[in-house]
Amino acid sequence: MMPTALIVEDEPLLRAELTDQLRALWPELEVAGYAENGIDAVARIDASKPDIVFLDIQLPGLNGMEVARHIPESCQVVFVTAYADYAVAAFDAGACDYLVKPLTTARLLQTIRRLKSRAAASPPPAVWEKLFERDSAPVYLKWIKASSGNAVRLVMVSEVLYFQSDGKYTRVVTEQGAALIRLPLKTLLEQLDPQQFAQIHRSAIVNLQAIDRIERNELGGRGSAGLEVILKGRAERLAVSEAFTRQFRQM
């Protein structure tokens, strides 16, 4: 079976150049597709399951390092970038290769030999999480797959207005509408940036940047006041439960 490759590069001329070089140096390799941004790359990798990904670092949406975290262990990854900053960390973690632009025929041929050698040996180790062990900063969720009818959408977390528990599912609400994910709210909260998202109720998490104002609302006609979150340009009024009111009283 012919090995397959996905090229992830946002510059059309560089995509074409790398494709031509690969076809000349490795005719048996099938370039099965392209991606111009990180979100599209993750979707295409998941759909086509290529054997090799040639991956730029500076990409719109998700950068190459973030995309690499979502690449399965069975896939070999070659970074192709104009920046050498991450090279040492990549090799230390077991990355197949790291090419610095502009590419030369001799250097690319060396990479091809390395890819063939690894493919003939055992599958590559699970290295992508180790690639970032030296970075002490926490890594938060950047995108999620959500179901909308019969379709699956890739949603950037920064575009989510709020998450709301809905039985076995969690509703993901954006300006474009609502979708569903099968992930408990508690687990989801652990993966969100606390500087951007806050839990306001045991069944709701809100994007702090989407909040227009916090209002008091009389509850049950007994004179006790609760808080409600009013979102920018939205009609929803999201209740803040008593357990989470403290963080909003100053807003």
C-alpha positions in Angstrom: 0.0 0.0 0.0 1.3 3.4 -0.9 2.0 5.7 2.0 -0.1 8.9 2.2 0.8 12.4 3.3 -1.1 15.6 4.3 0.6 18.9 3.7 -0.4 21.6 6.2 0.8 25.0 4.9 -1.1 28.3 4.5 1.2 29.6 1.7 0.0 28.3 -1.7 3.4 28.6 -3.4 5.2 26.8 -0.6 2.5 24.0 -0.7 3.1 23.6 -4.4 6.8 23.6 -4.1 6.8 20.9 -1.4 4.4 18.8 -3.4 6.6 19.0 -6.5 9.7 18.1 -4.5 8.0 15.1 -2.9 6.7 13.8 -6.2 10.1 14.0 -7.7 12.0 12.5 -4.8 9.4 10.0 -3.5 7.1 8.9 -6.4 5.5 6.2 -4.2 4.2 8.7 -1.8 0.6 9.9 -2.3 -0.1 13.5 -1.3 -3.6 12.9 -0.3 -4.6 16.4 0.7 -3.8 19.9 2.0 -4.9 22.1 4.9 -4.4 25.9 5.1 -5.2 26.3 8.8 -5.0 24.4 12.1 -8.7 23.7 12.5 -8.9 22.3 9.0 -5.8 20.3 9.6 -7.2 18.5 12.6 -10.4 17.7 10.7 -8.5 16.3 7.7 -6.1 14.3 9.8 -9.1 12.8 11.6 -10.9 12.0 8.4 -8.1 10.8 6.1 -5.7 9.3 8.7 -2.5 10.0 6.7 0.7 8.1 7.4 2.7 11.4 7.4 1.9 15.0 8.1 4.2 17.8 6.8 3.2 20.5 9.3 4.0 24.2 9.3 4.1 26.0 12.7 2.8 29.4 11.9 -0.9 28.7 11.0 -4.2 30.5 11.4 -6.6 29.1 14.0 -4.4 26.5 15.7 -0.7 26.7 15.3 1.3 23.7 14.3 2.4 22.8 17.8 -1.3 22.7 18.9 -2.2 20.6 15.9 0.5 18.1 16.7 -1.1 17.4 20.1 -4.1 15.9 18.2 -2.1 13.7 15.8 -2.4 10.0 16.4 0.6 7.9 17.4 0.6 6.0 14.1 1.2 9.1 12.1 4.7 10.5 11.5 5.1 14.3 11.7 7.7 16.5 10.0 7.7 20.1 11.0 8.3 22.5 8.0 8.9 26.0 9.2 10.9 29.2 8.8 11.6 29.1 12.5 14.2 26.9 14.2 13.2 27.8 17.8 11.4 24.5 18.5 13.9 22.2 16.8 15.8 21.0 19.9 12.6 20.3 21.9 11.1 18.5 18.9 14.1 16.2 18.4 14.4 15.5 22.1 10.8 14.4 22.2 11.2 12.0 19.2 9.8 14.1 16.3 10.6 12.4 13.0 12.2 15.5 11.5 12.3 19.3 11.5 12.9 21.1 8.2 13.7 24.8 8.1 12.7 26.8 5.0 13.8 27.3 2.3 14.0 23.5 1.7 16.9 22.0 -0.2 16.7 18.8 -2.2 19.5 17.1 -0.2 17.8 17.9 3.2 14.4 16.8 2.0 15.9 13.5 0.7 17.4 12.9 4.1 14.0 13.4 5.7 12.4 10.9 3.2 15.1 8.3 4.1 14.3 8.8 7.8 10.5 8.5 7.2 11.0 5.2 5.2 13.3 3.8 7.9 10.8 4.6 10.7 7.9 3.2 8.7 9.8 -0.1 8.3 10.5 -0.2 12.1 8.1 -0.1 15.0 5.4 2.6 15.2 6.6 6.0 16.5 6.2 6.5 20.3 3.6 8.7 21.8 5.7 11.9 21.9 3.5 14.9 21.2 2.5 15.5 24.8 6.1 15.2 25.9 7.0 17.8 23.4 5.6 20.4 25.7 6.7 19.1 29.1 9.3 21.8 29.4 6.6 24.4 29.2 5.1 24.9 32.6 2.2 26.9 31.4 -1.1 25.0 31.4 -2.6 24.0 28.0 -6.3 24.7 27.7 -8.9 23.5 25.2 -8.9 25.5 22.0 -11.5 23.6 19.9 -14.2 21.0 20.3 -16.2 18.7 18.0 -19.9 19.3 18.5 -22.9 17.6 16.9 -25.5 19.8 15.2 -28.3 17.6 13.7 -26.5 15.0 11.5 -23.4 17.1 11.1 -20.3 17.5 13.2 -18.9 21.0 13.7 -15.5 22.1 14.8 -16.0 24.9 17.2 -13.4 27.3 18.4 -13.7 27.5 22.2 -13.1 31.3 22.1 -16.4 31.6 20.1 -18.5 29.8 22.7 -20.9 32.1 24.6 -21.8 29.5 27.2 -22.0 25.8 27.9 -25.2 24.4 29.5 -25.9 20.9 30.8 -28.6 19.1 28.9 -29.2 15.6 30.2 -26.4 13.3 29.0 -25.1 16.1 26.8 -23.7 19.6 27.1 -25.1 22.4 24.9 -22.5 24.5 23.2 -24.0 27.9 22.3 -22.3 30.3 19.9 -23.5 33.2 17.8 -24.1 30.7 15.0 -26.4 28.5 17.1 -26.3 25.6 19.5 -24.6 22.2 19.2 -24.1 19.2 21.5 -21.1 17.5 23.0 -21.0 14.3 25.1 -18.8 15.7 27.9 -19.8 16.4 31.5 -19.7 20.0 32.5 -17.3 19.2 35.4 -14.8 17.6 33.0 -15.2 20.4 30.5 -14.5 23.1 33.2 -11.2 21.5 34.0 -10.1 22.0 30.4 -11.2 25.6 30.0 -9.1 28.7 30.6 -10.3 30.1 34.0 -9.4 33.6 32.8 -12.0 33.3 30.1 -14.7 30.9 31.4 -16.4 30.7 34.8 -19.1 28.4 36.2 -22.2 30.3 37.2 -24.4 27.4 38.1 -24.0 23.7 38.5 -25.5 23.4 34.9 -23.8 26.4 33.2 -20.4 27.8 32.3 -20.2 31.3 30.7 -17.6 33.0 28.6 -16.7 36.1 30.6 -16.0 38.1 27.5 -19.6 37.5 26.3 -21.1 39.1 29.5 -22.8 42.4 29.0 -23.9 42.9 32.6 -25.0 41.2 35.8 -28.5 42.0 37.2 -30.4 41.3 40.4 -33.7 39.5 40.1 -36.3 39.0 42.8 -36.8 35.3 43.4 -40.1 33.6 44.3 -41.7 36.9 45.5 -40.1 36.5 48.9 -37.8 39.5 48.7 -34.6 37.4 48.2 -32.5 38.6 45.3 -30.6 36.4 42.9 -28.2 37.3 40.1 -28.6 36.8 36.4 -26.0 37.1 33.6 -27.1 39.1 30.6 -25.1 38.3 27.5 -24.1 40.9 24.8 -26.8 41.1 22.1 -28.7 38.0 23.5 -32.1 37.5 25.0 -31.1 34.7 27.4 -30.9 35.4 31.1 -28.6 32.9 32.8 -29.2 32.4 36.5 -26.2 32.5 38.9 -26.7 30.1 41.7 -25.9 31.1 45.3 -22.8 29.0 45.3 -21.2 31.1 42.6 -22.5 34.6 43.4 -19.5 35.9 45.2 -17.3 36.1 42.1 -19.9 38.2 40.4 -21.0 40.7 43.1 -18.3 43.2 42.1 -19.2 43.1 38.4 
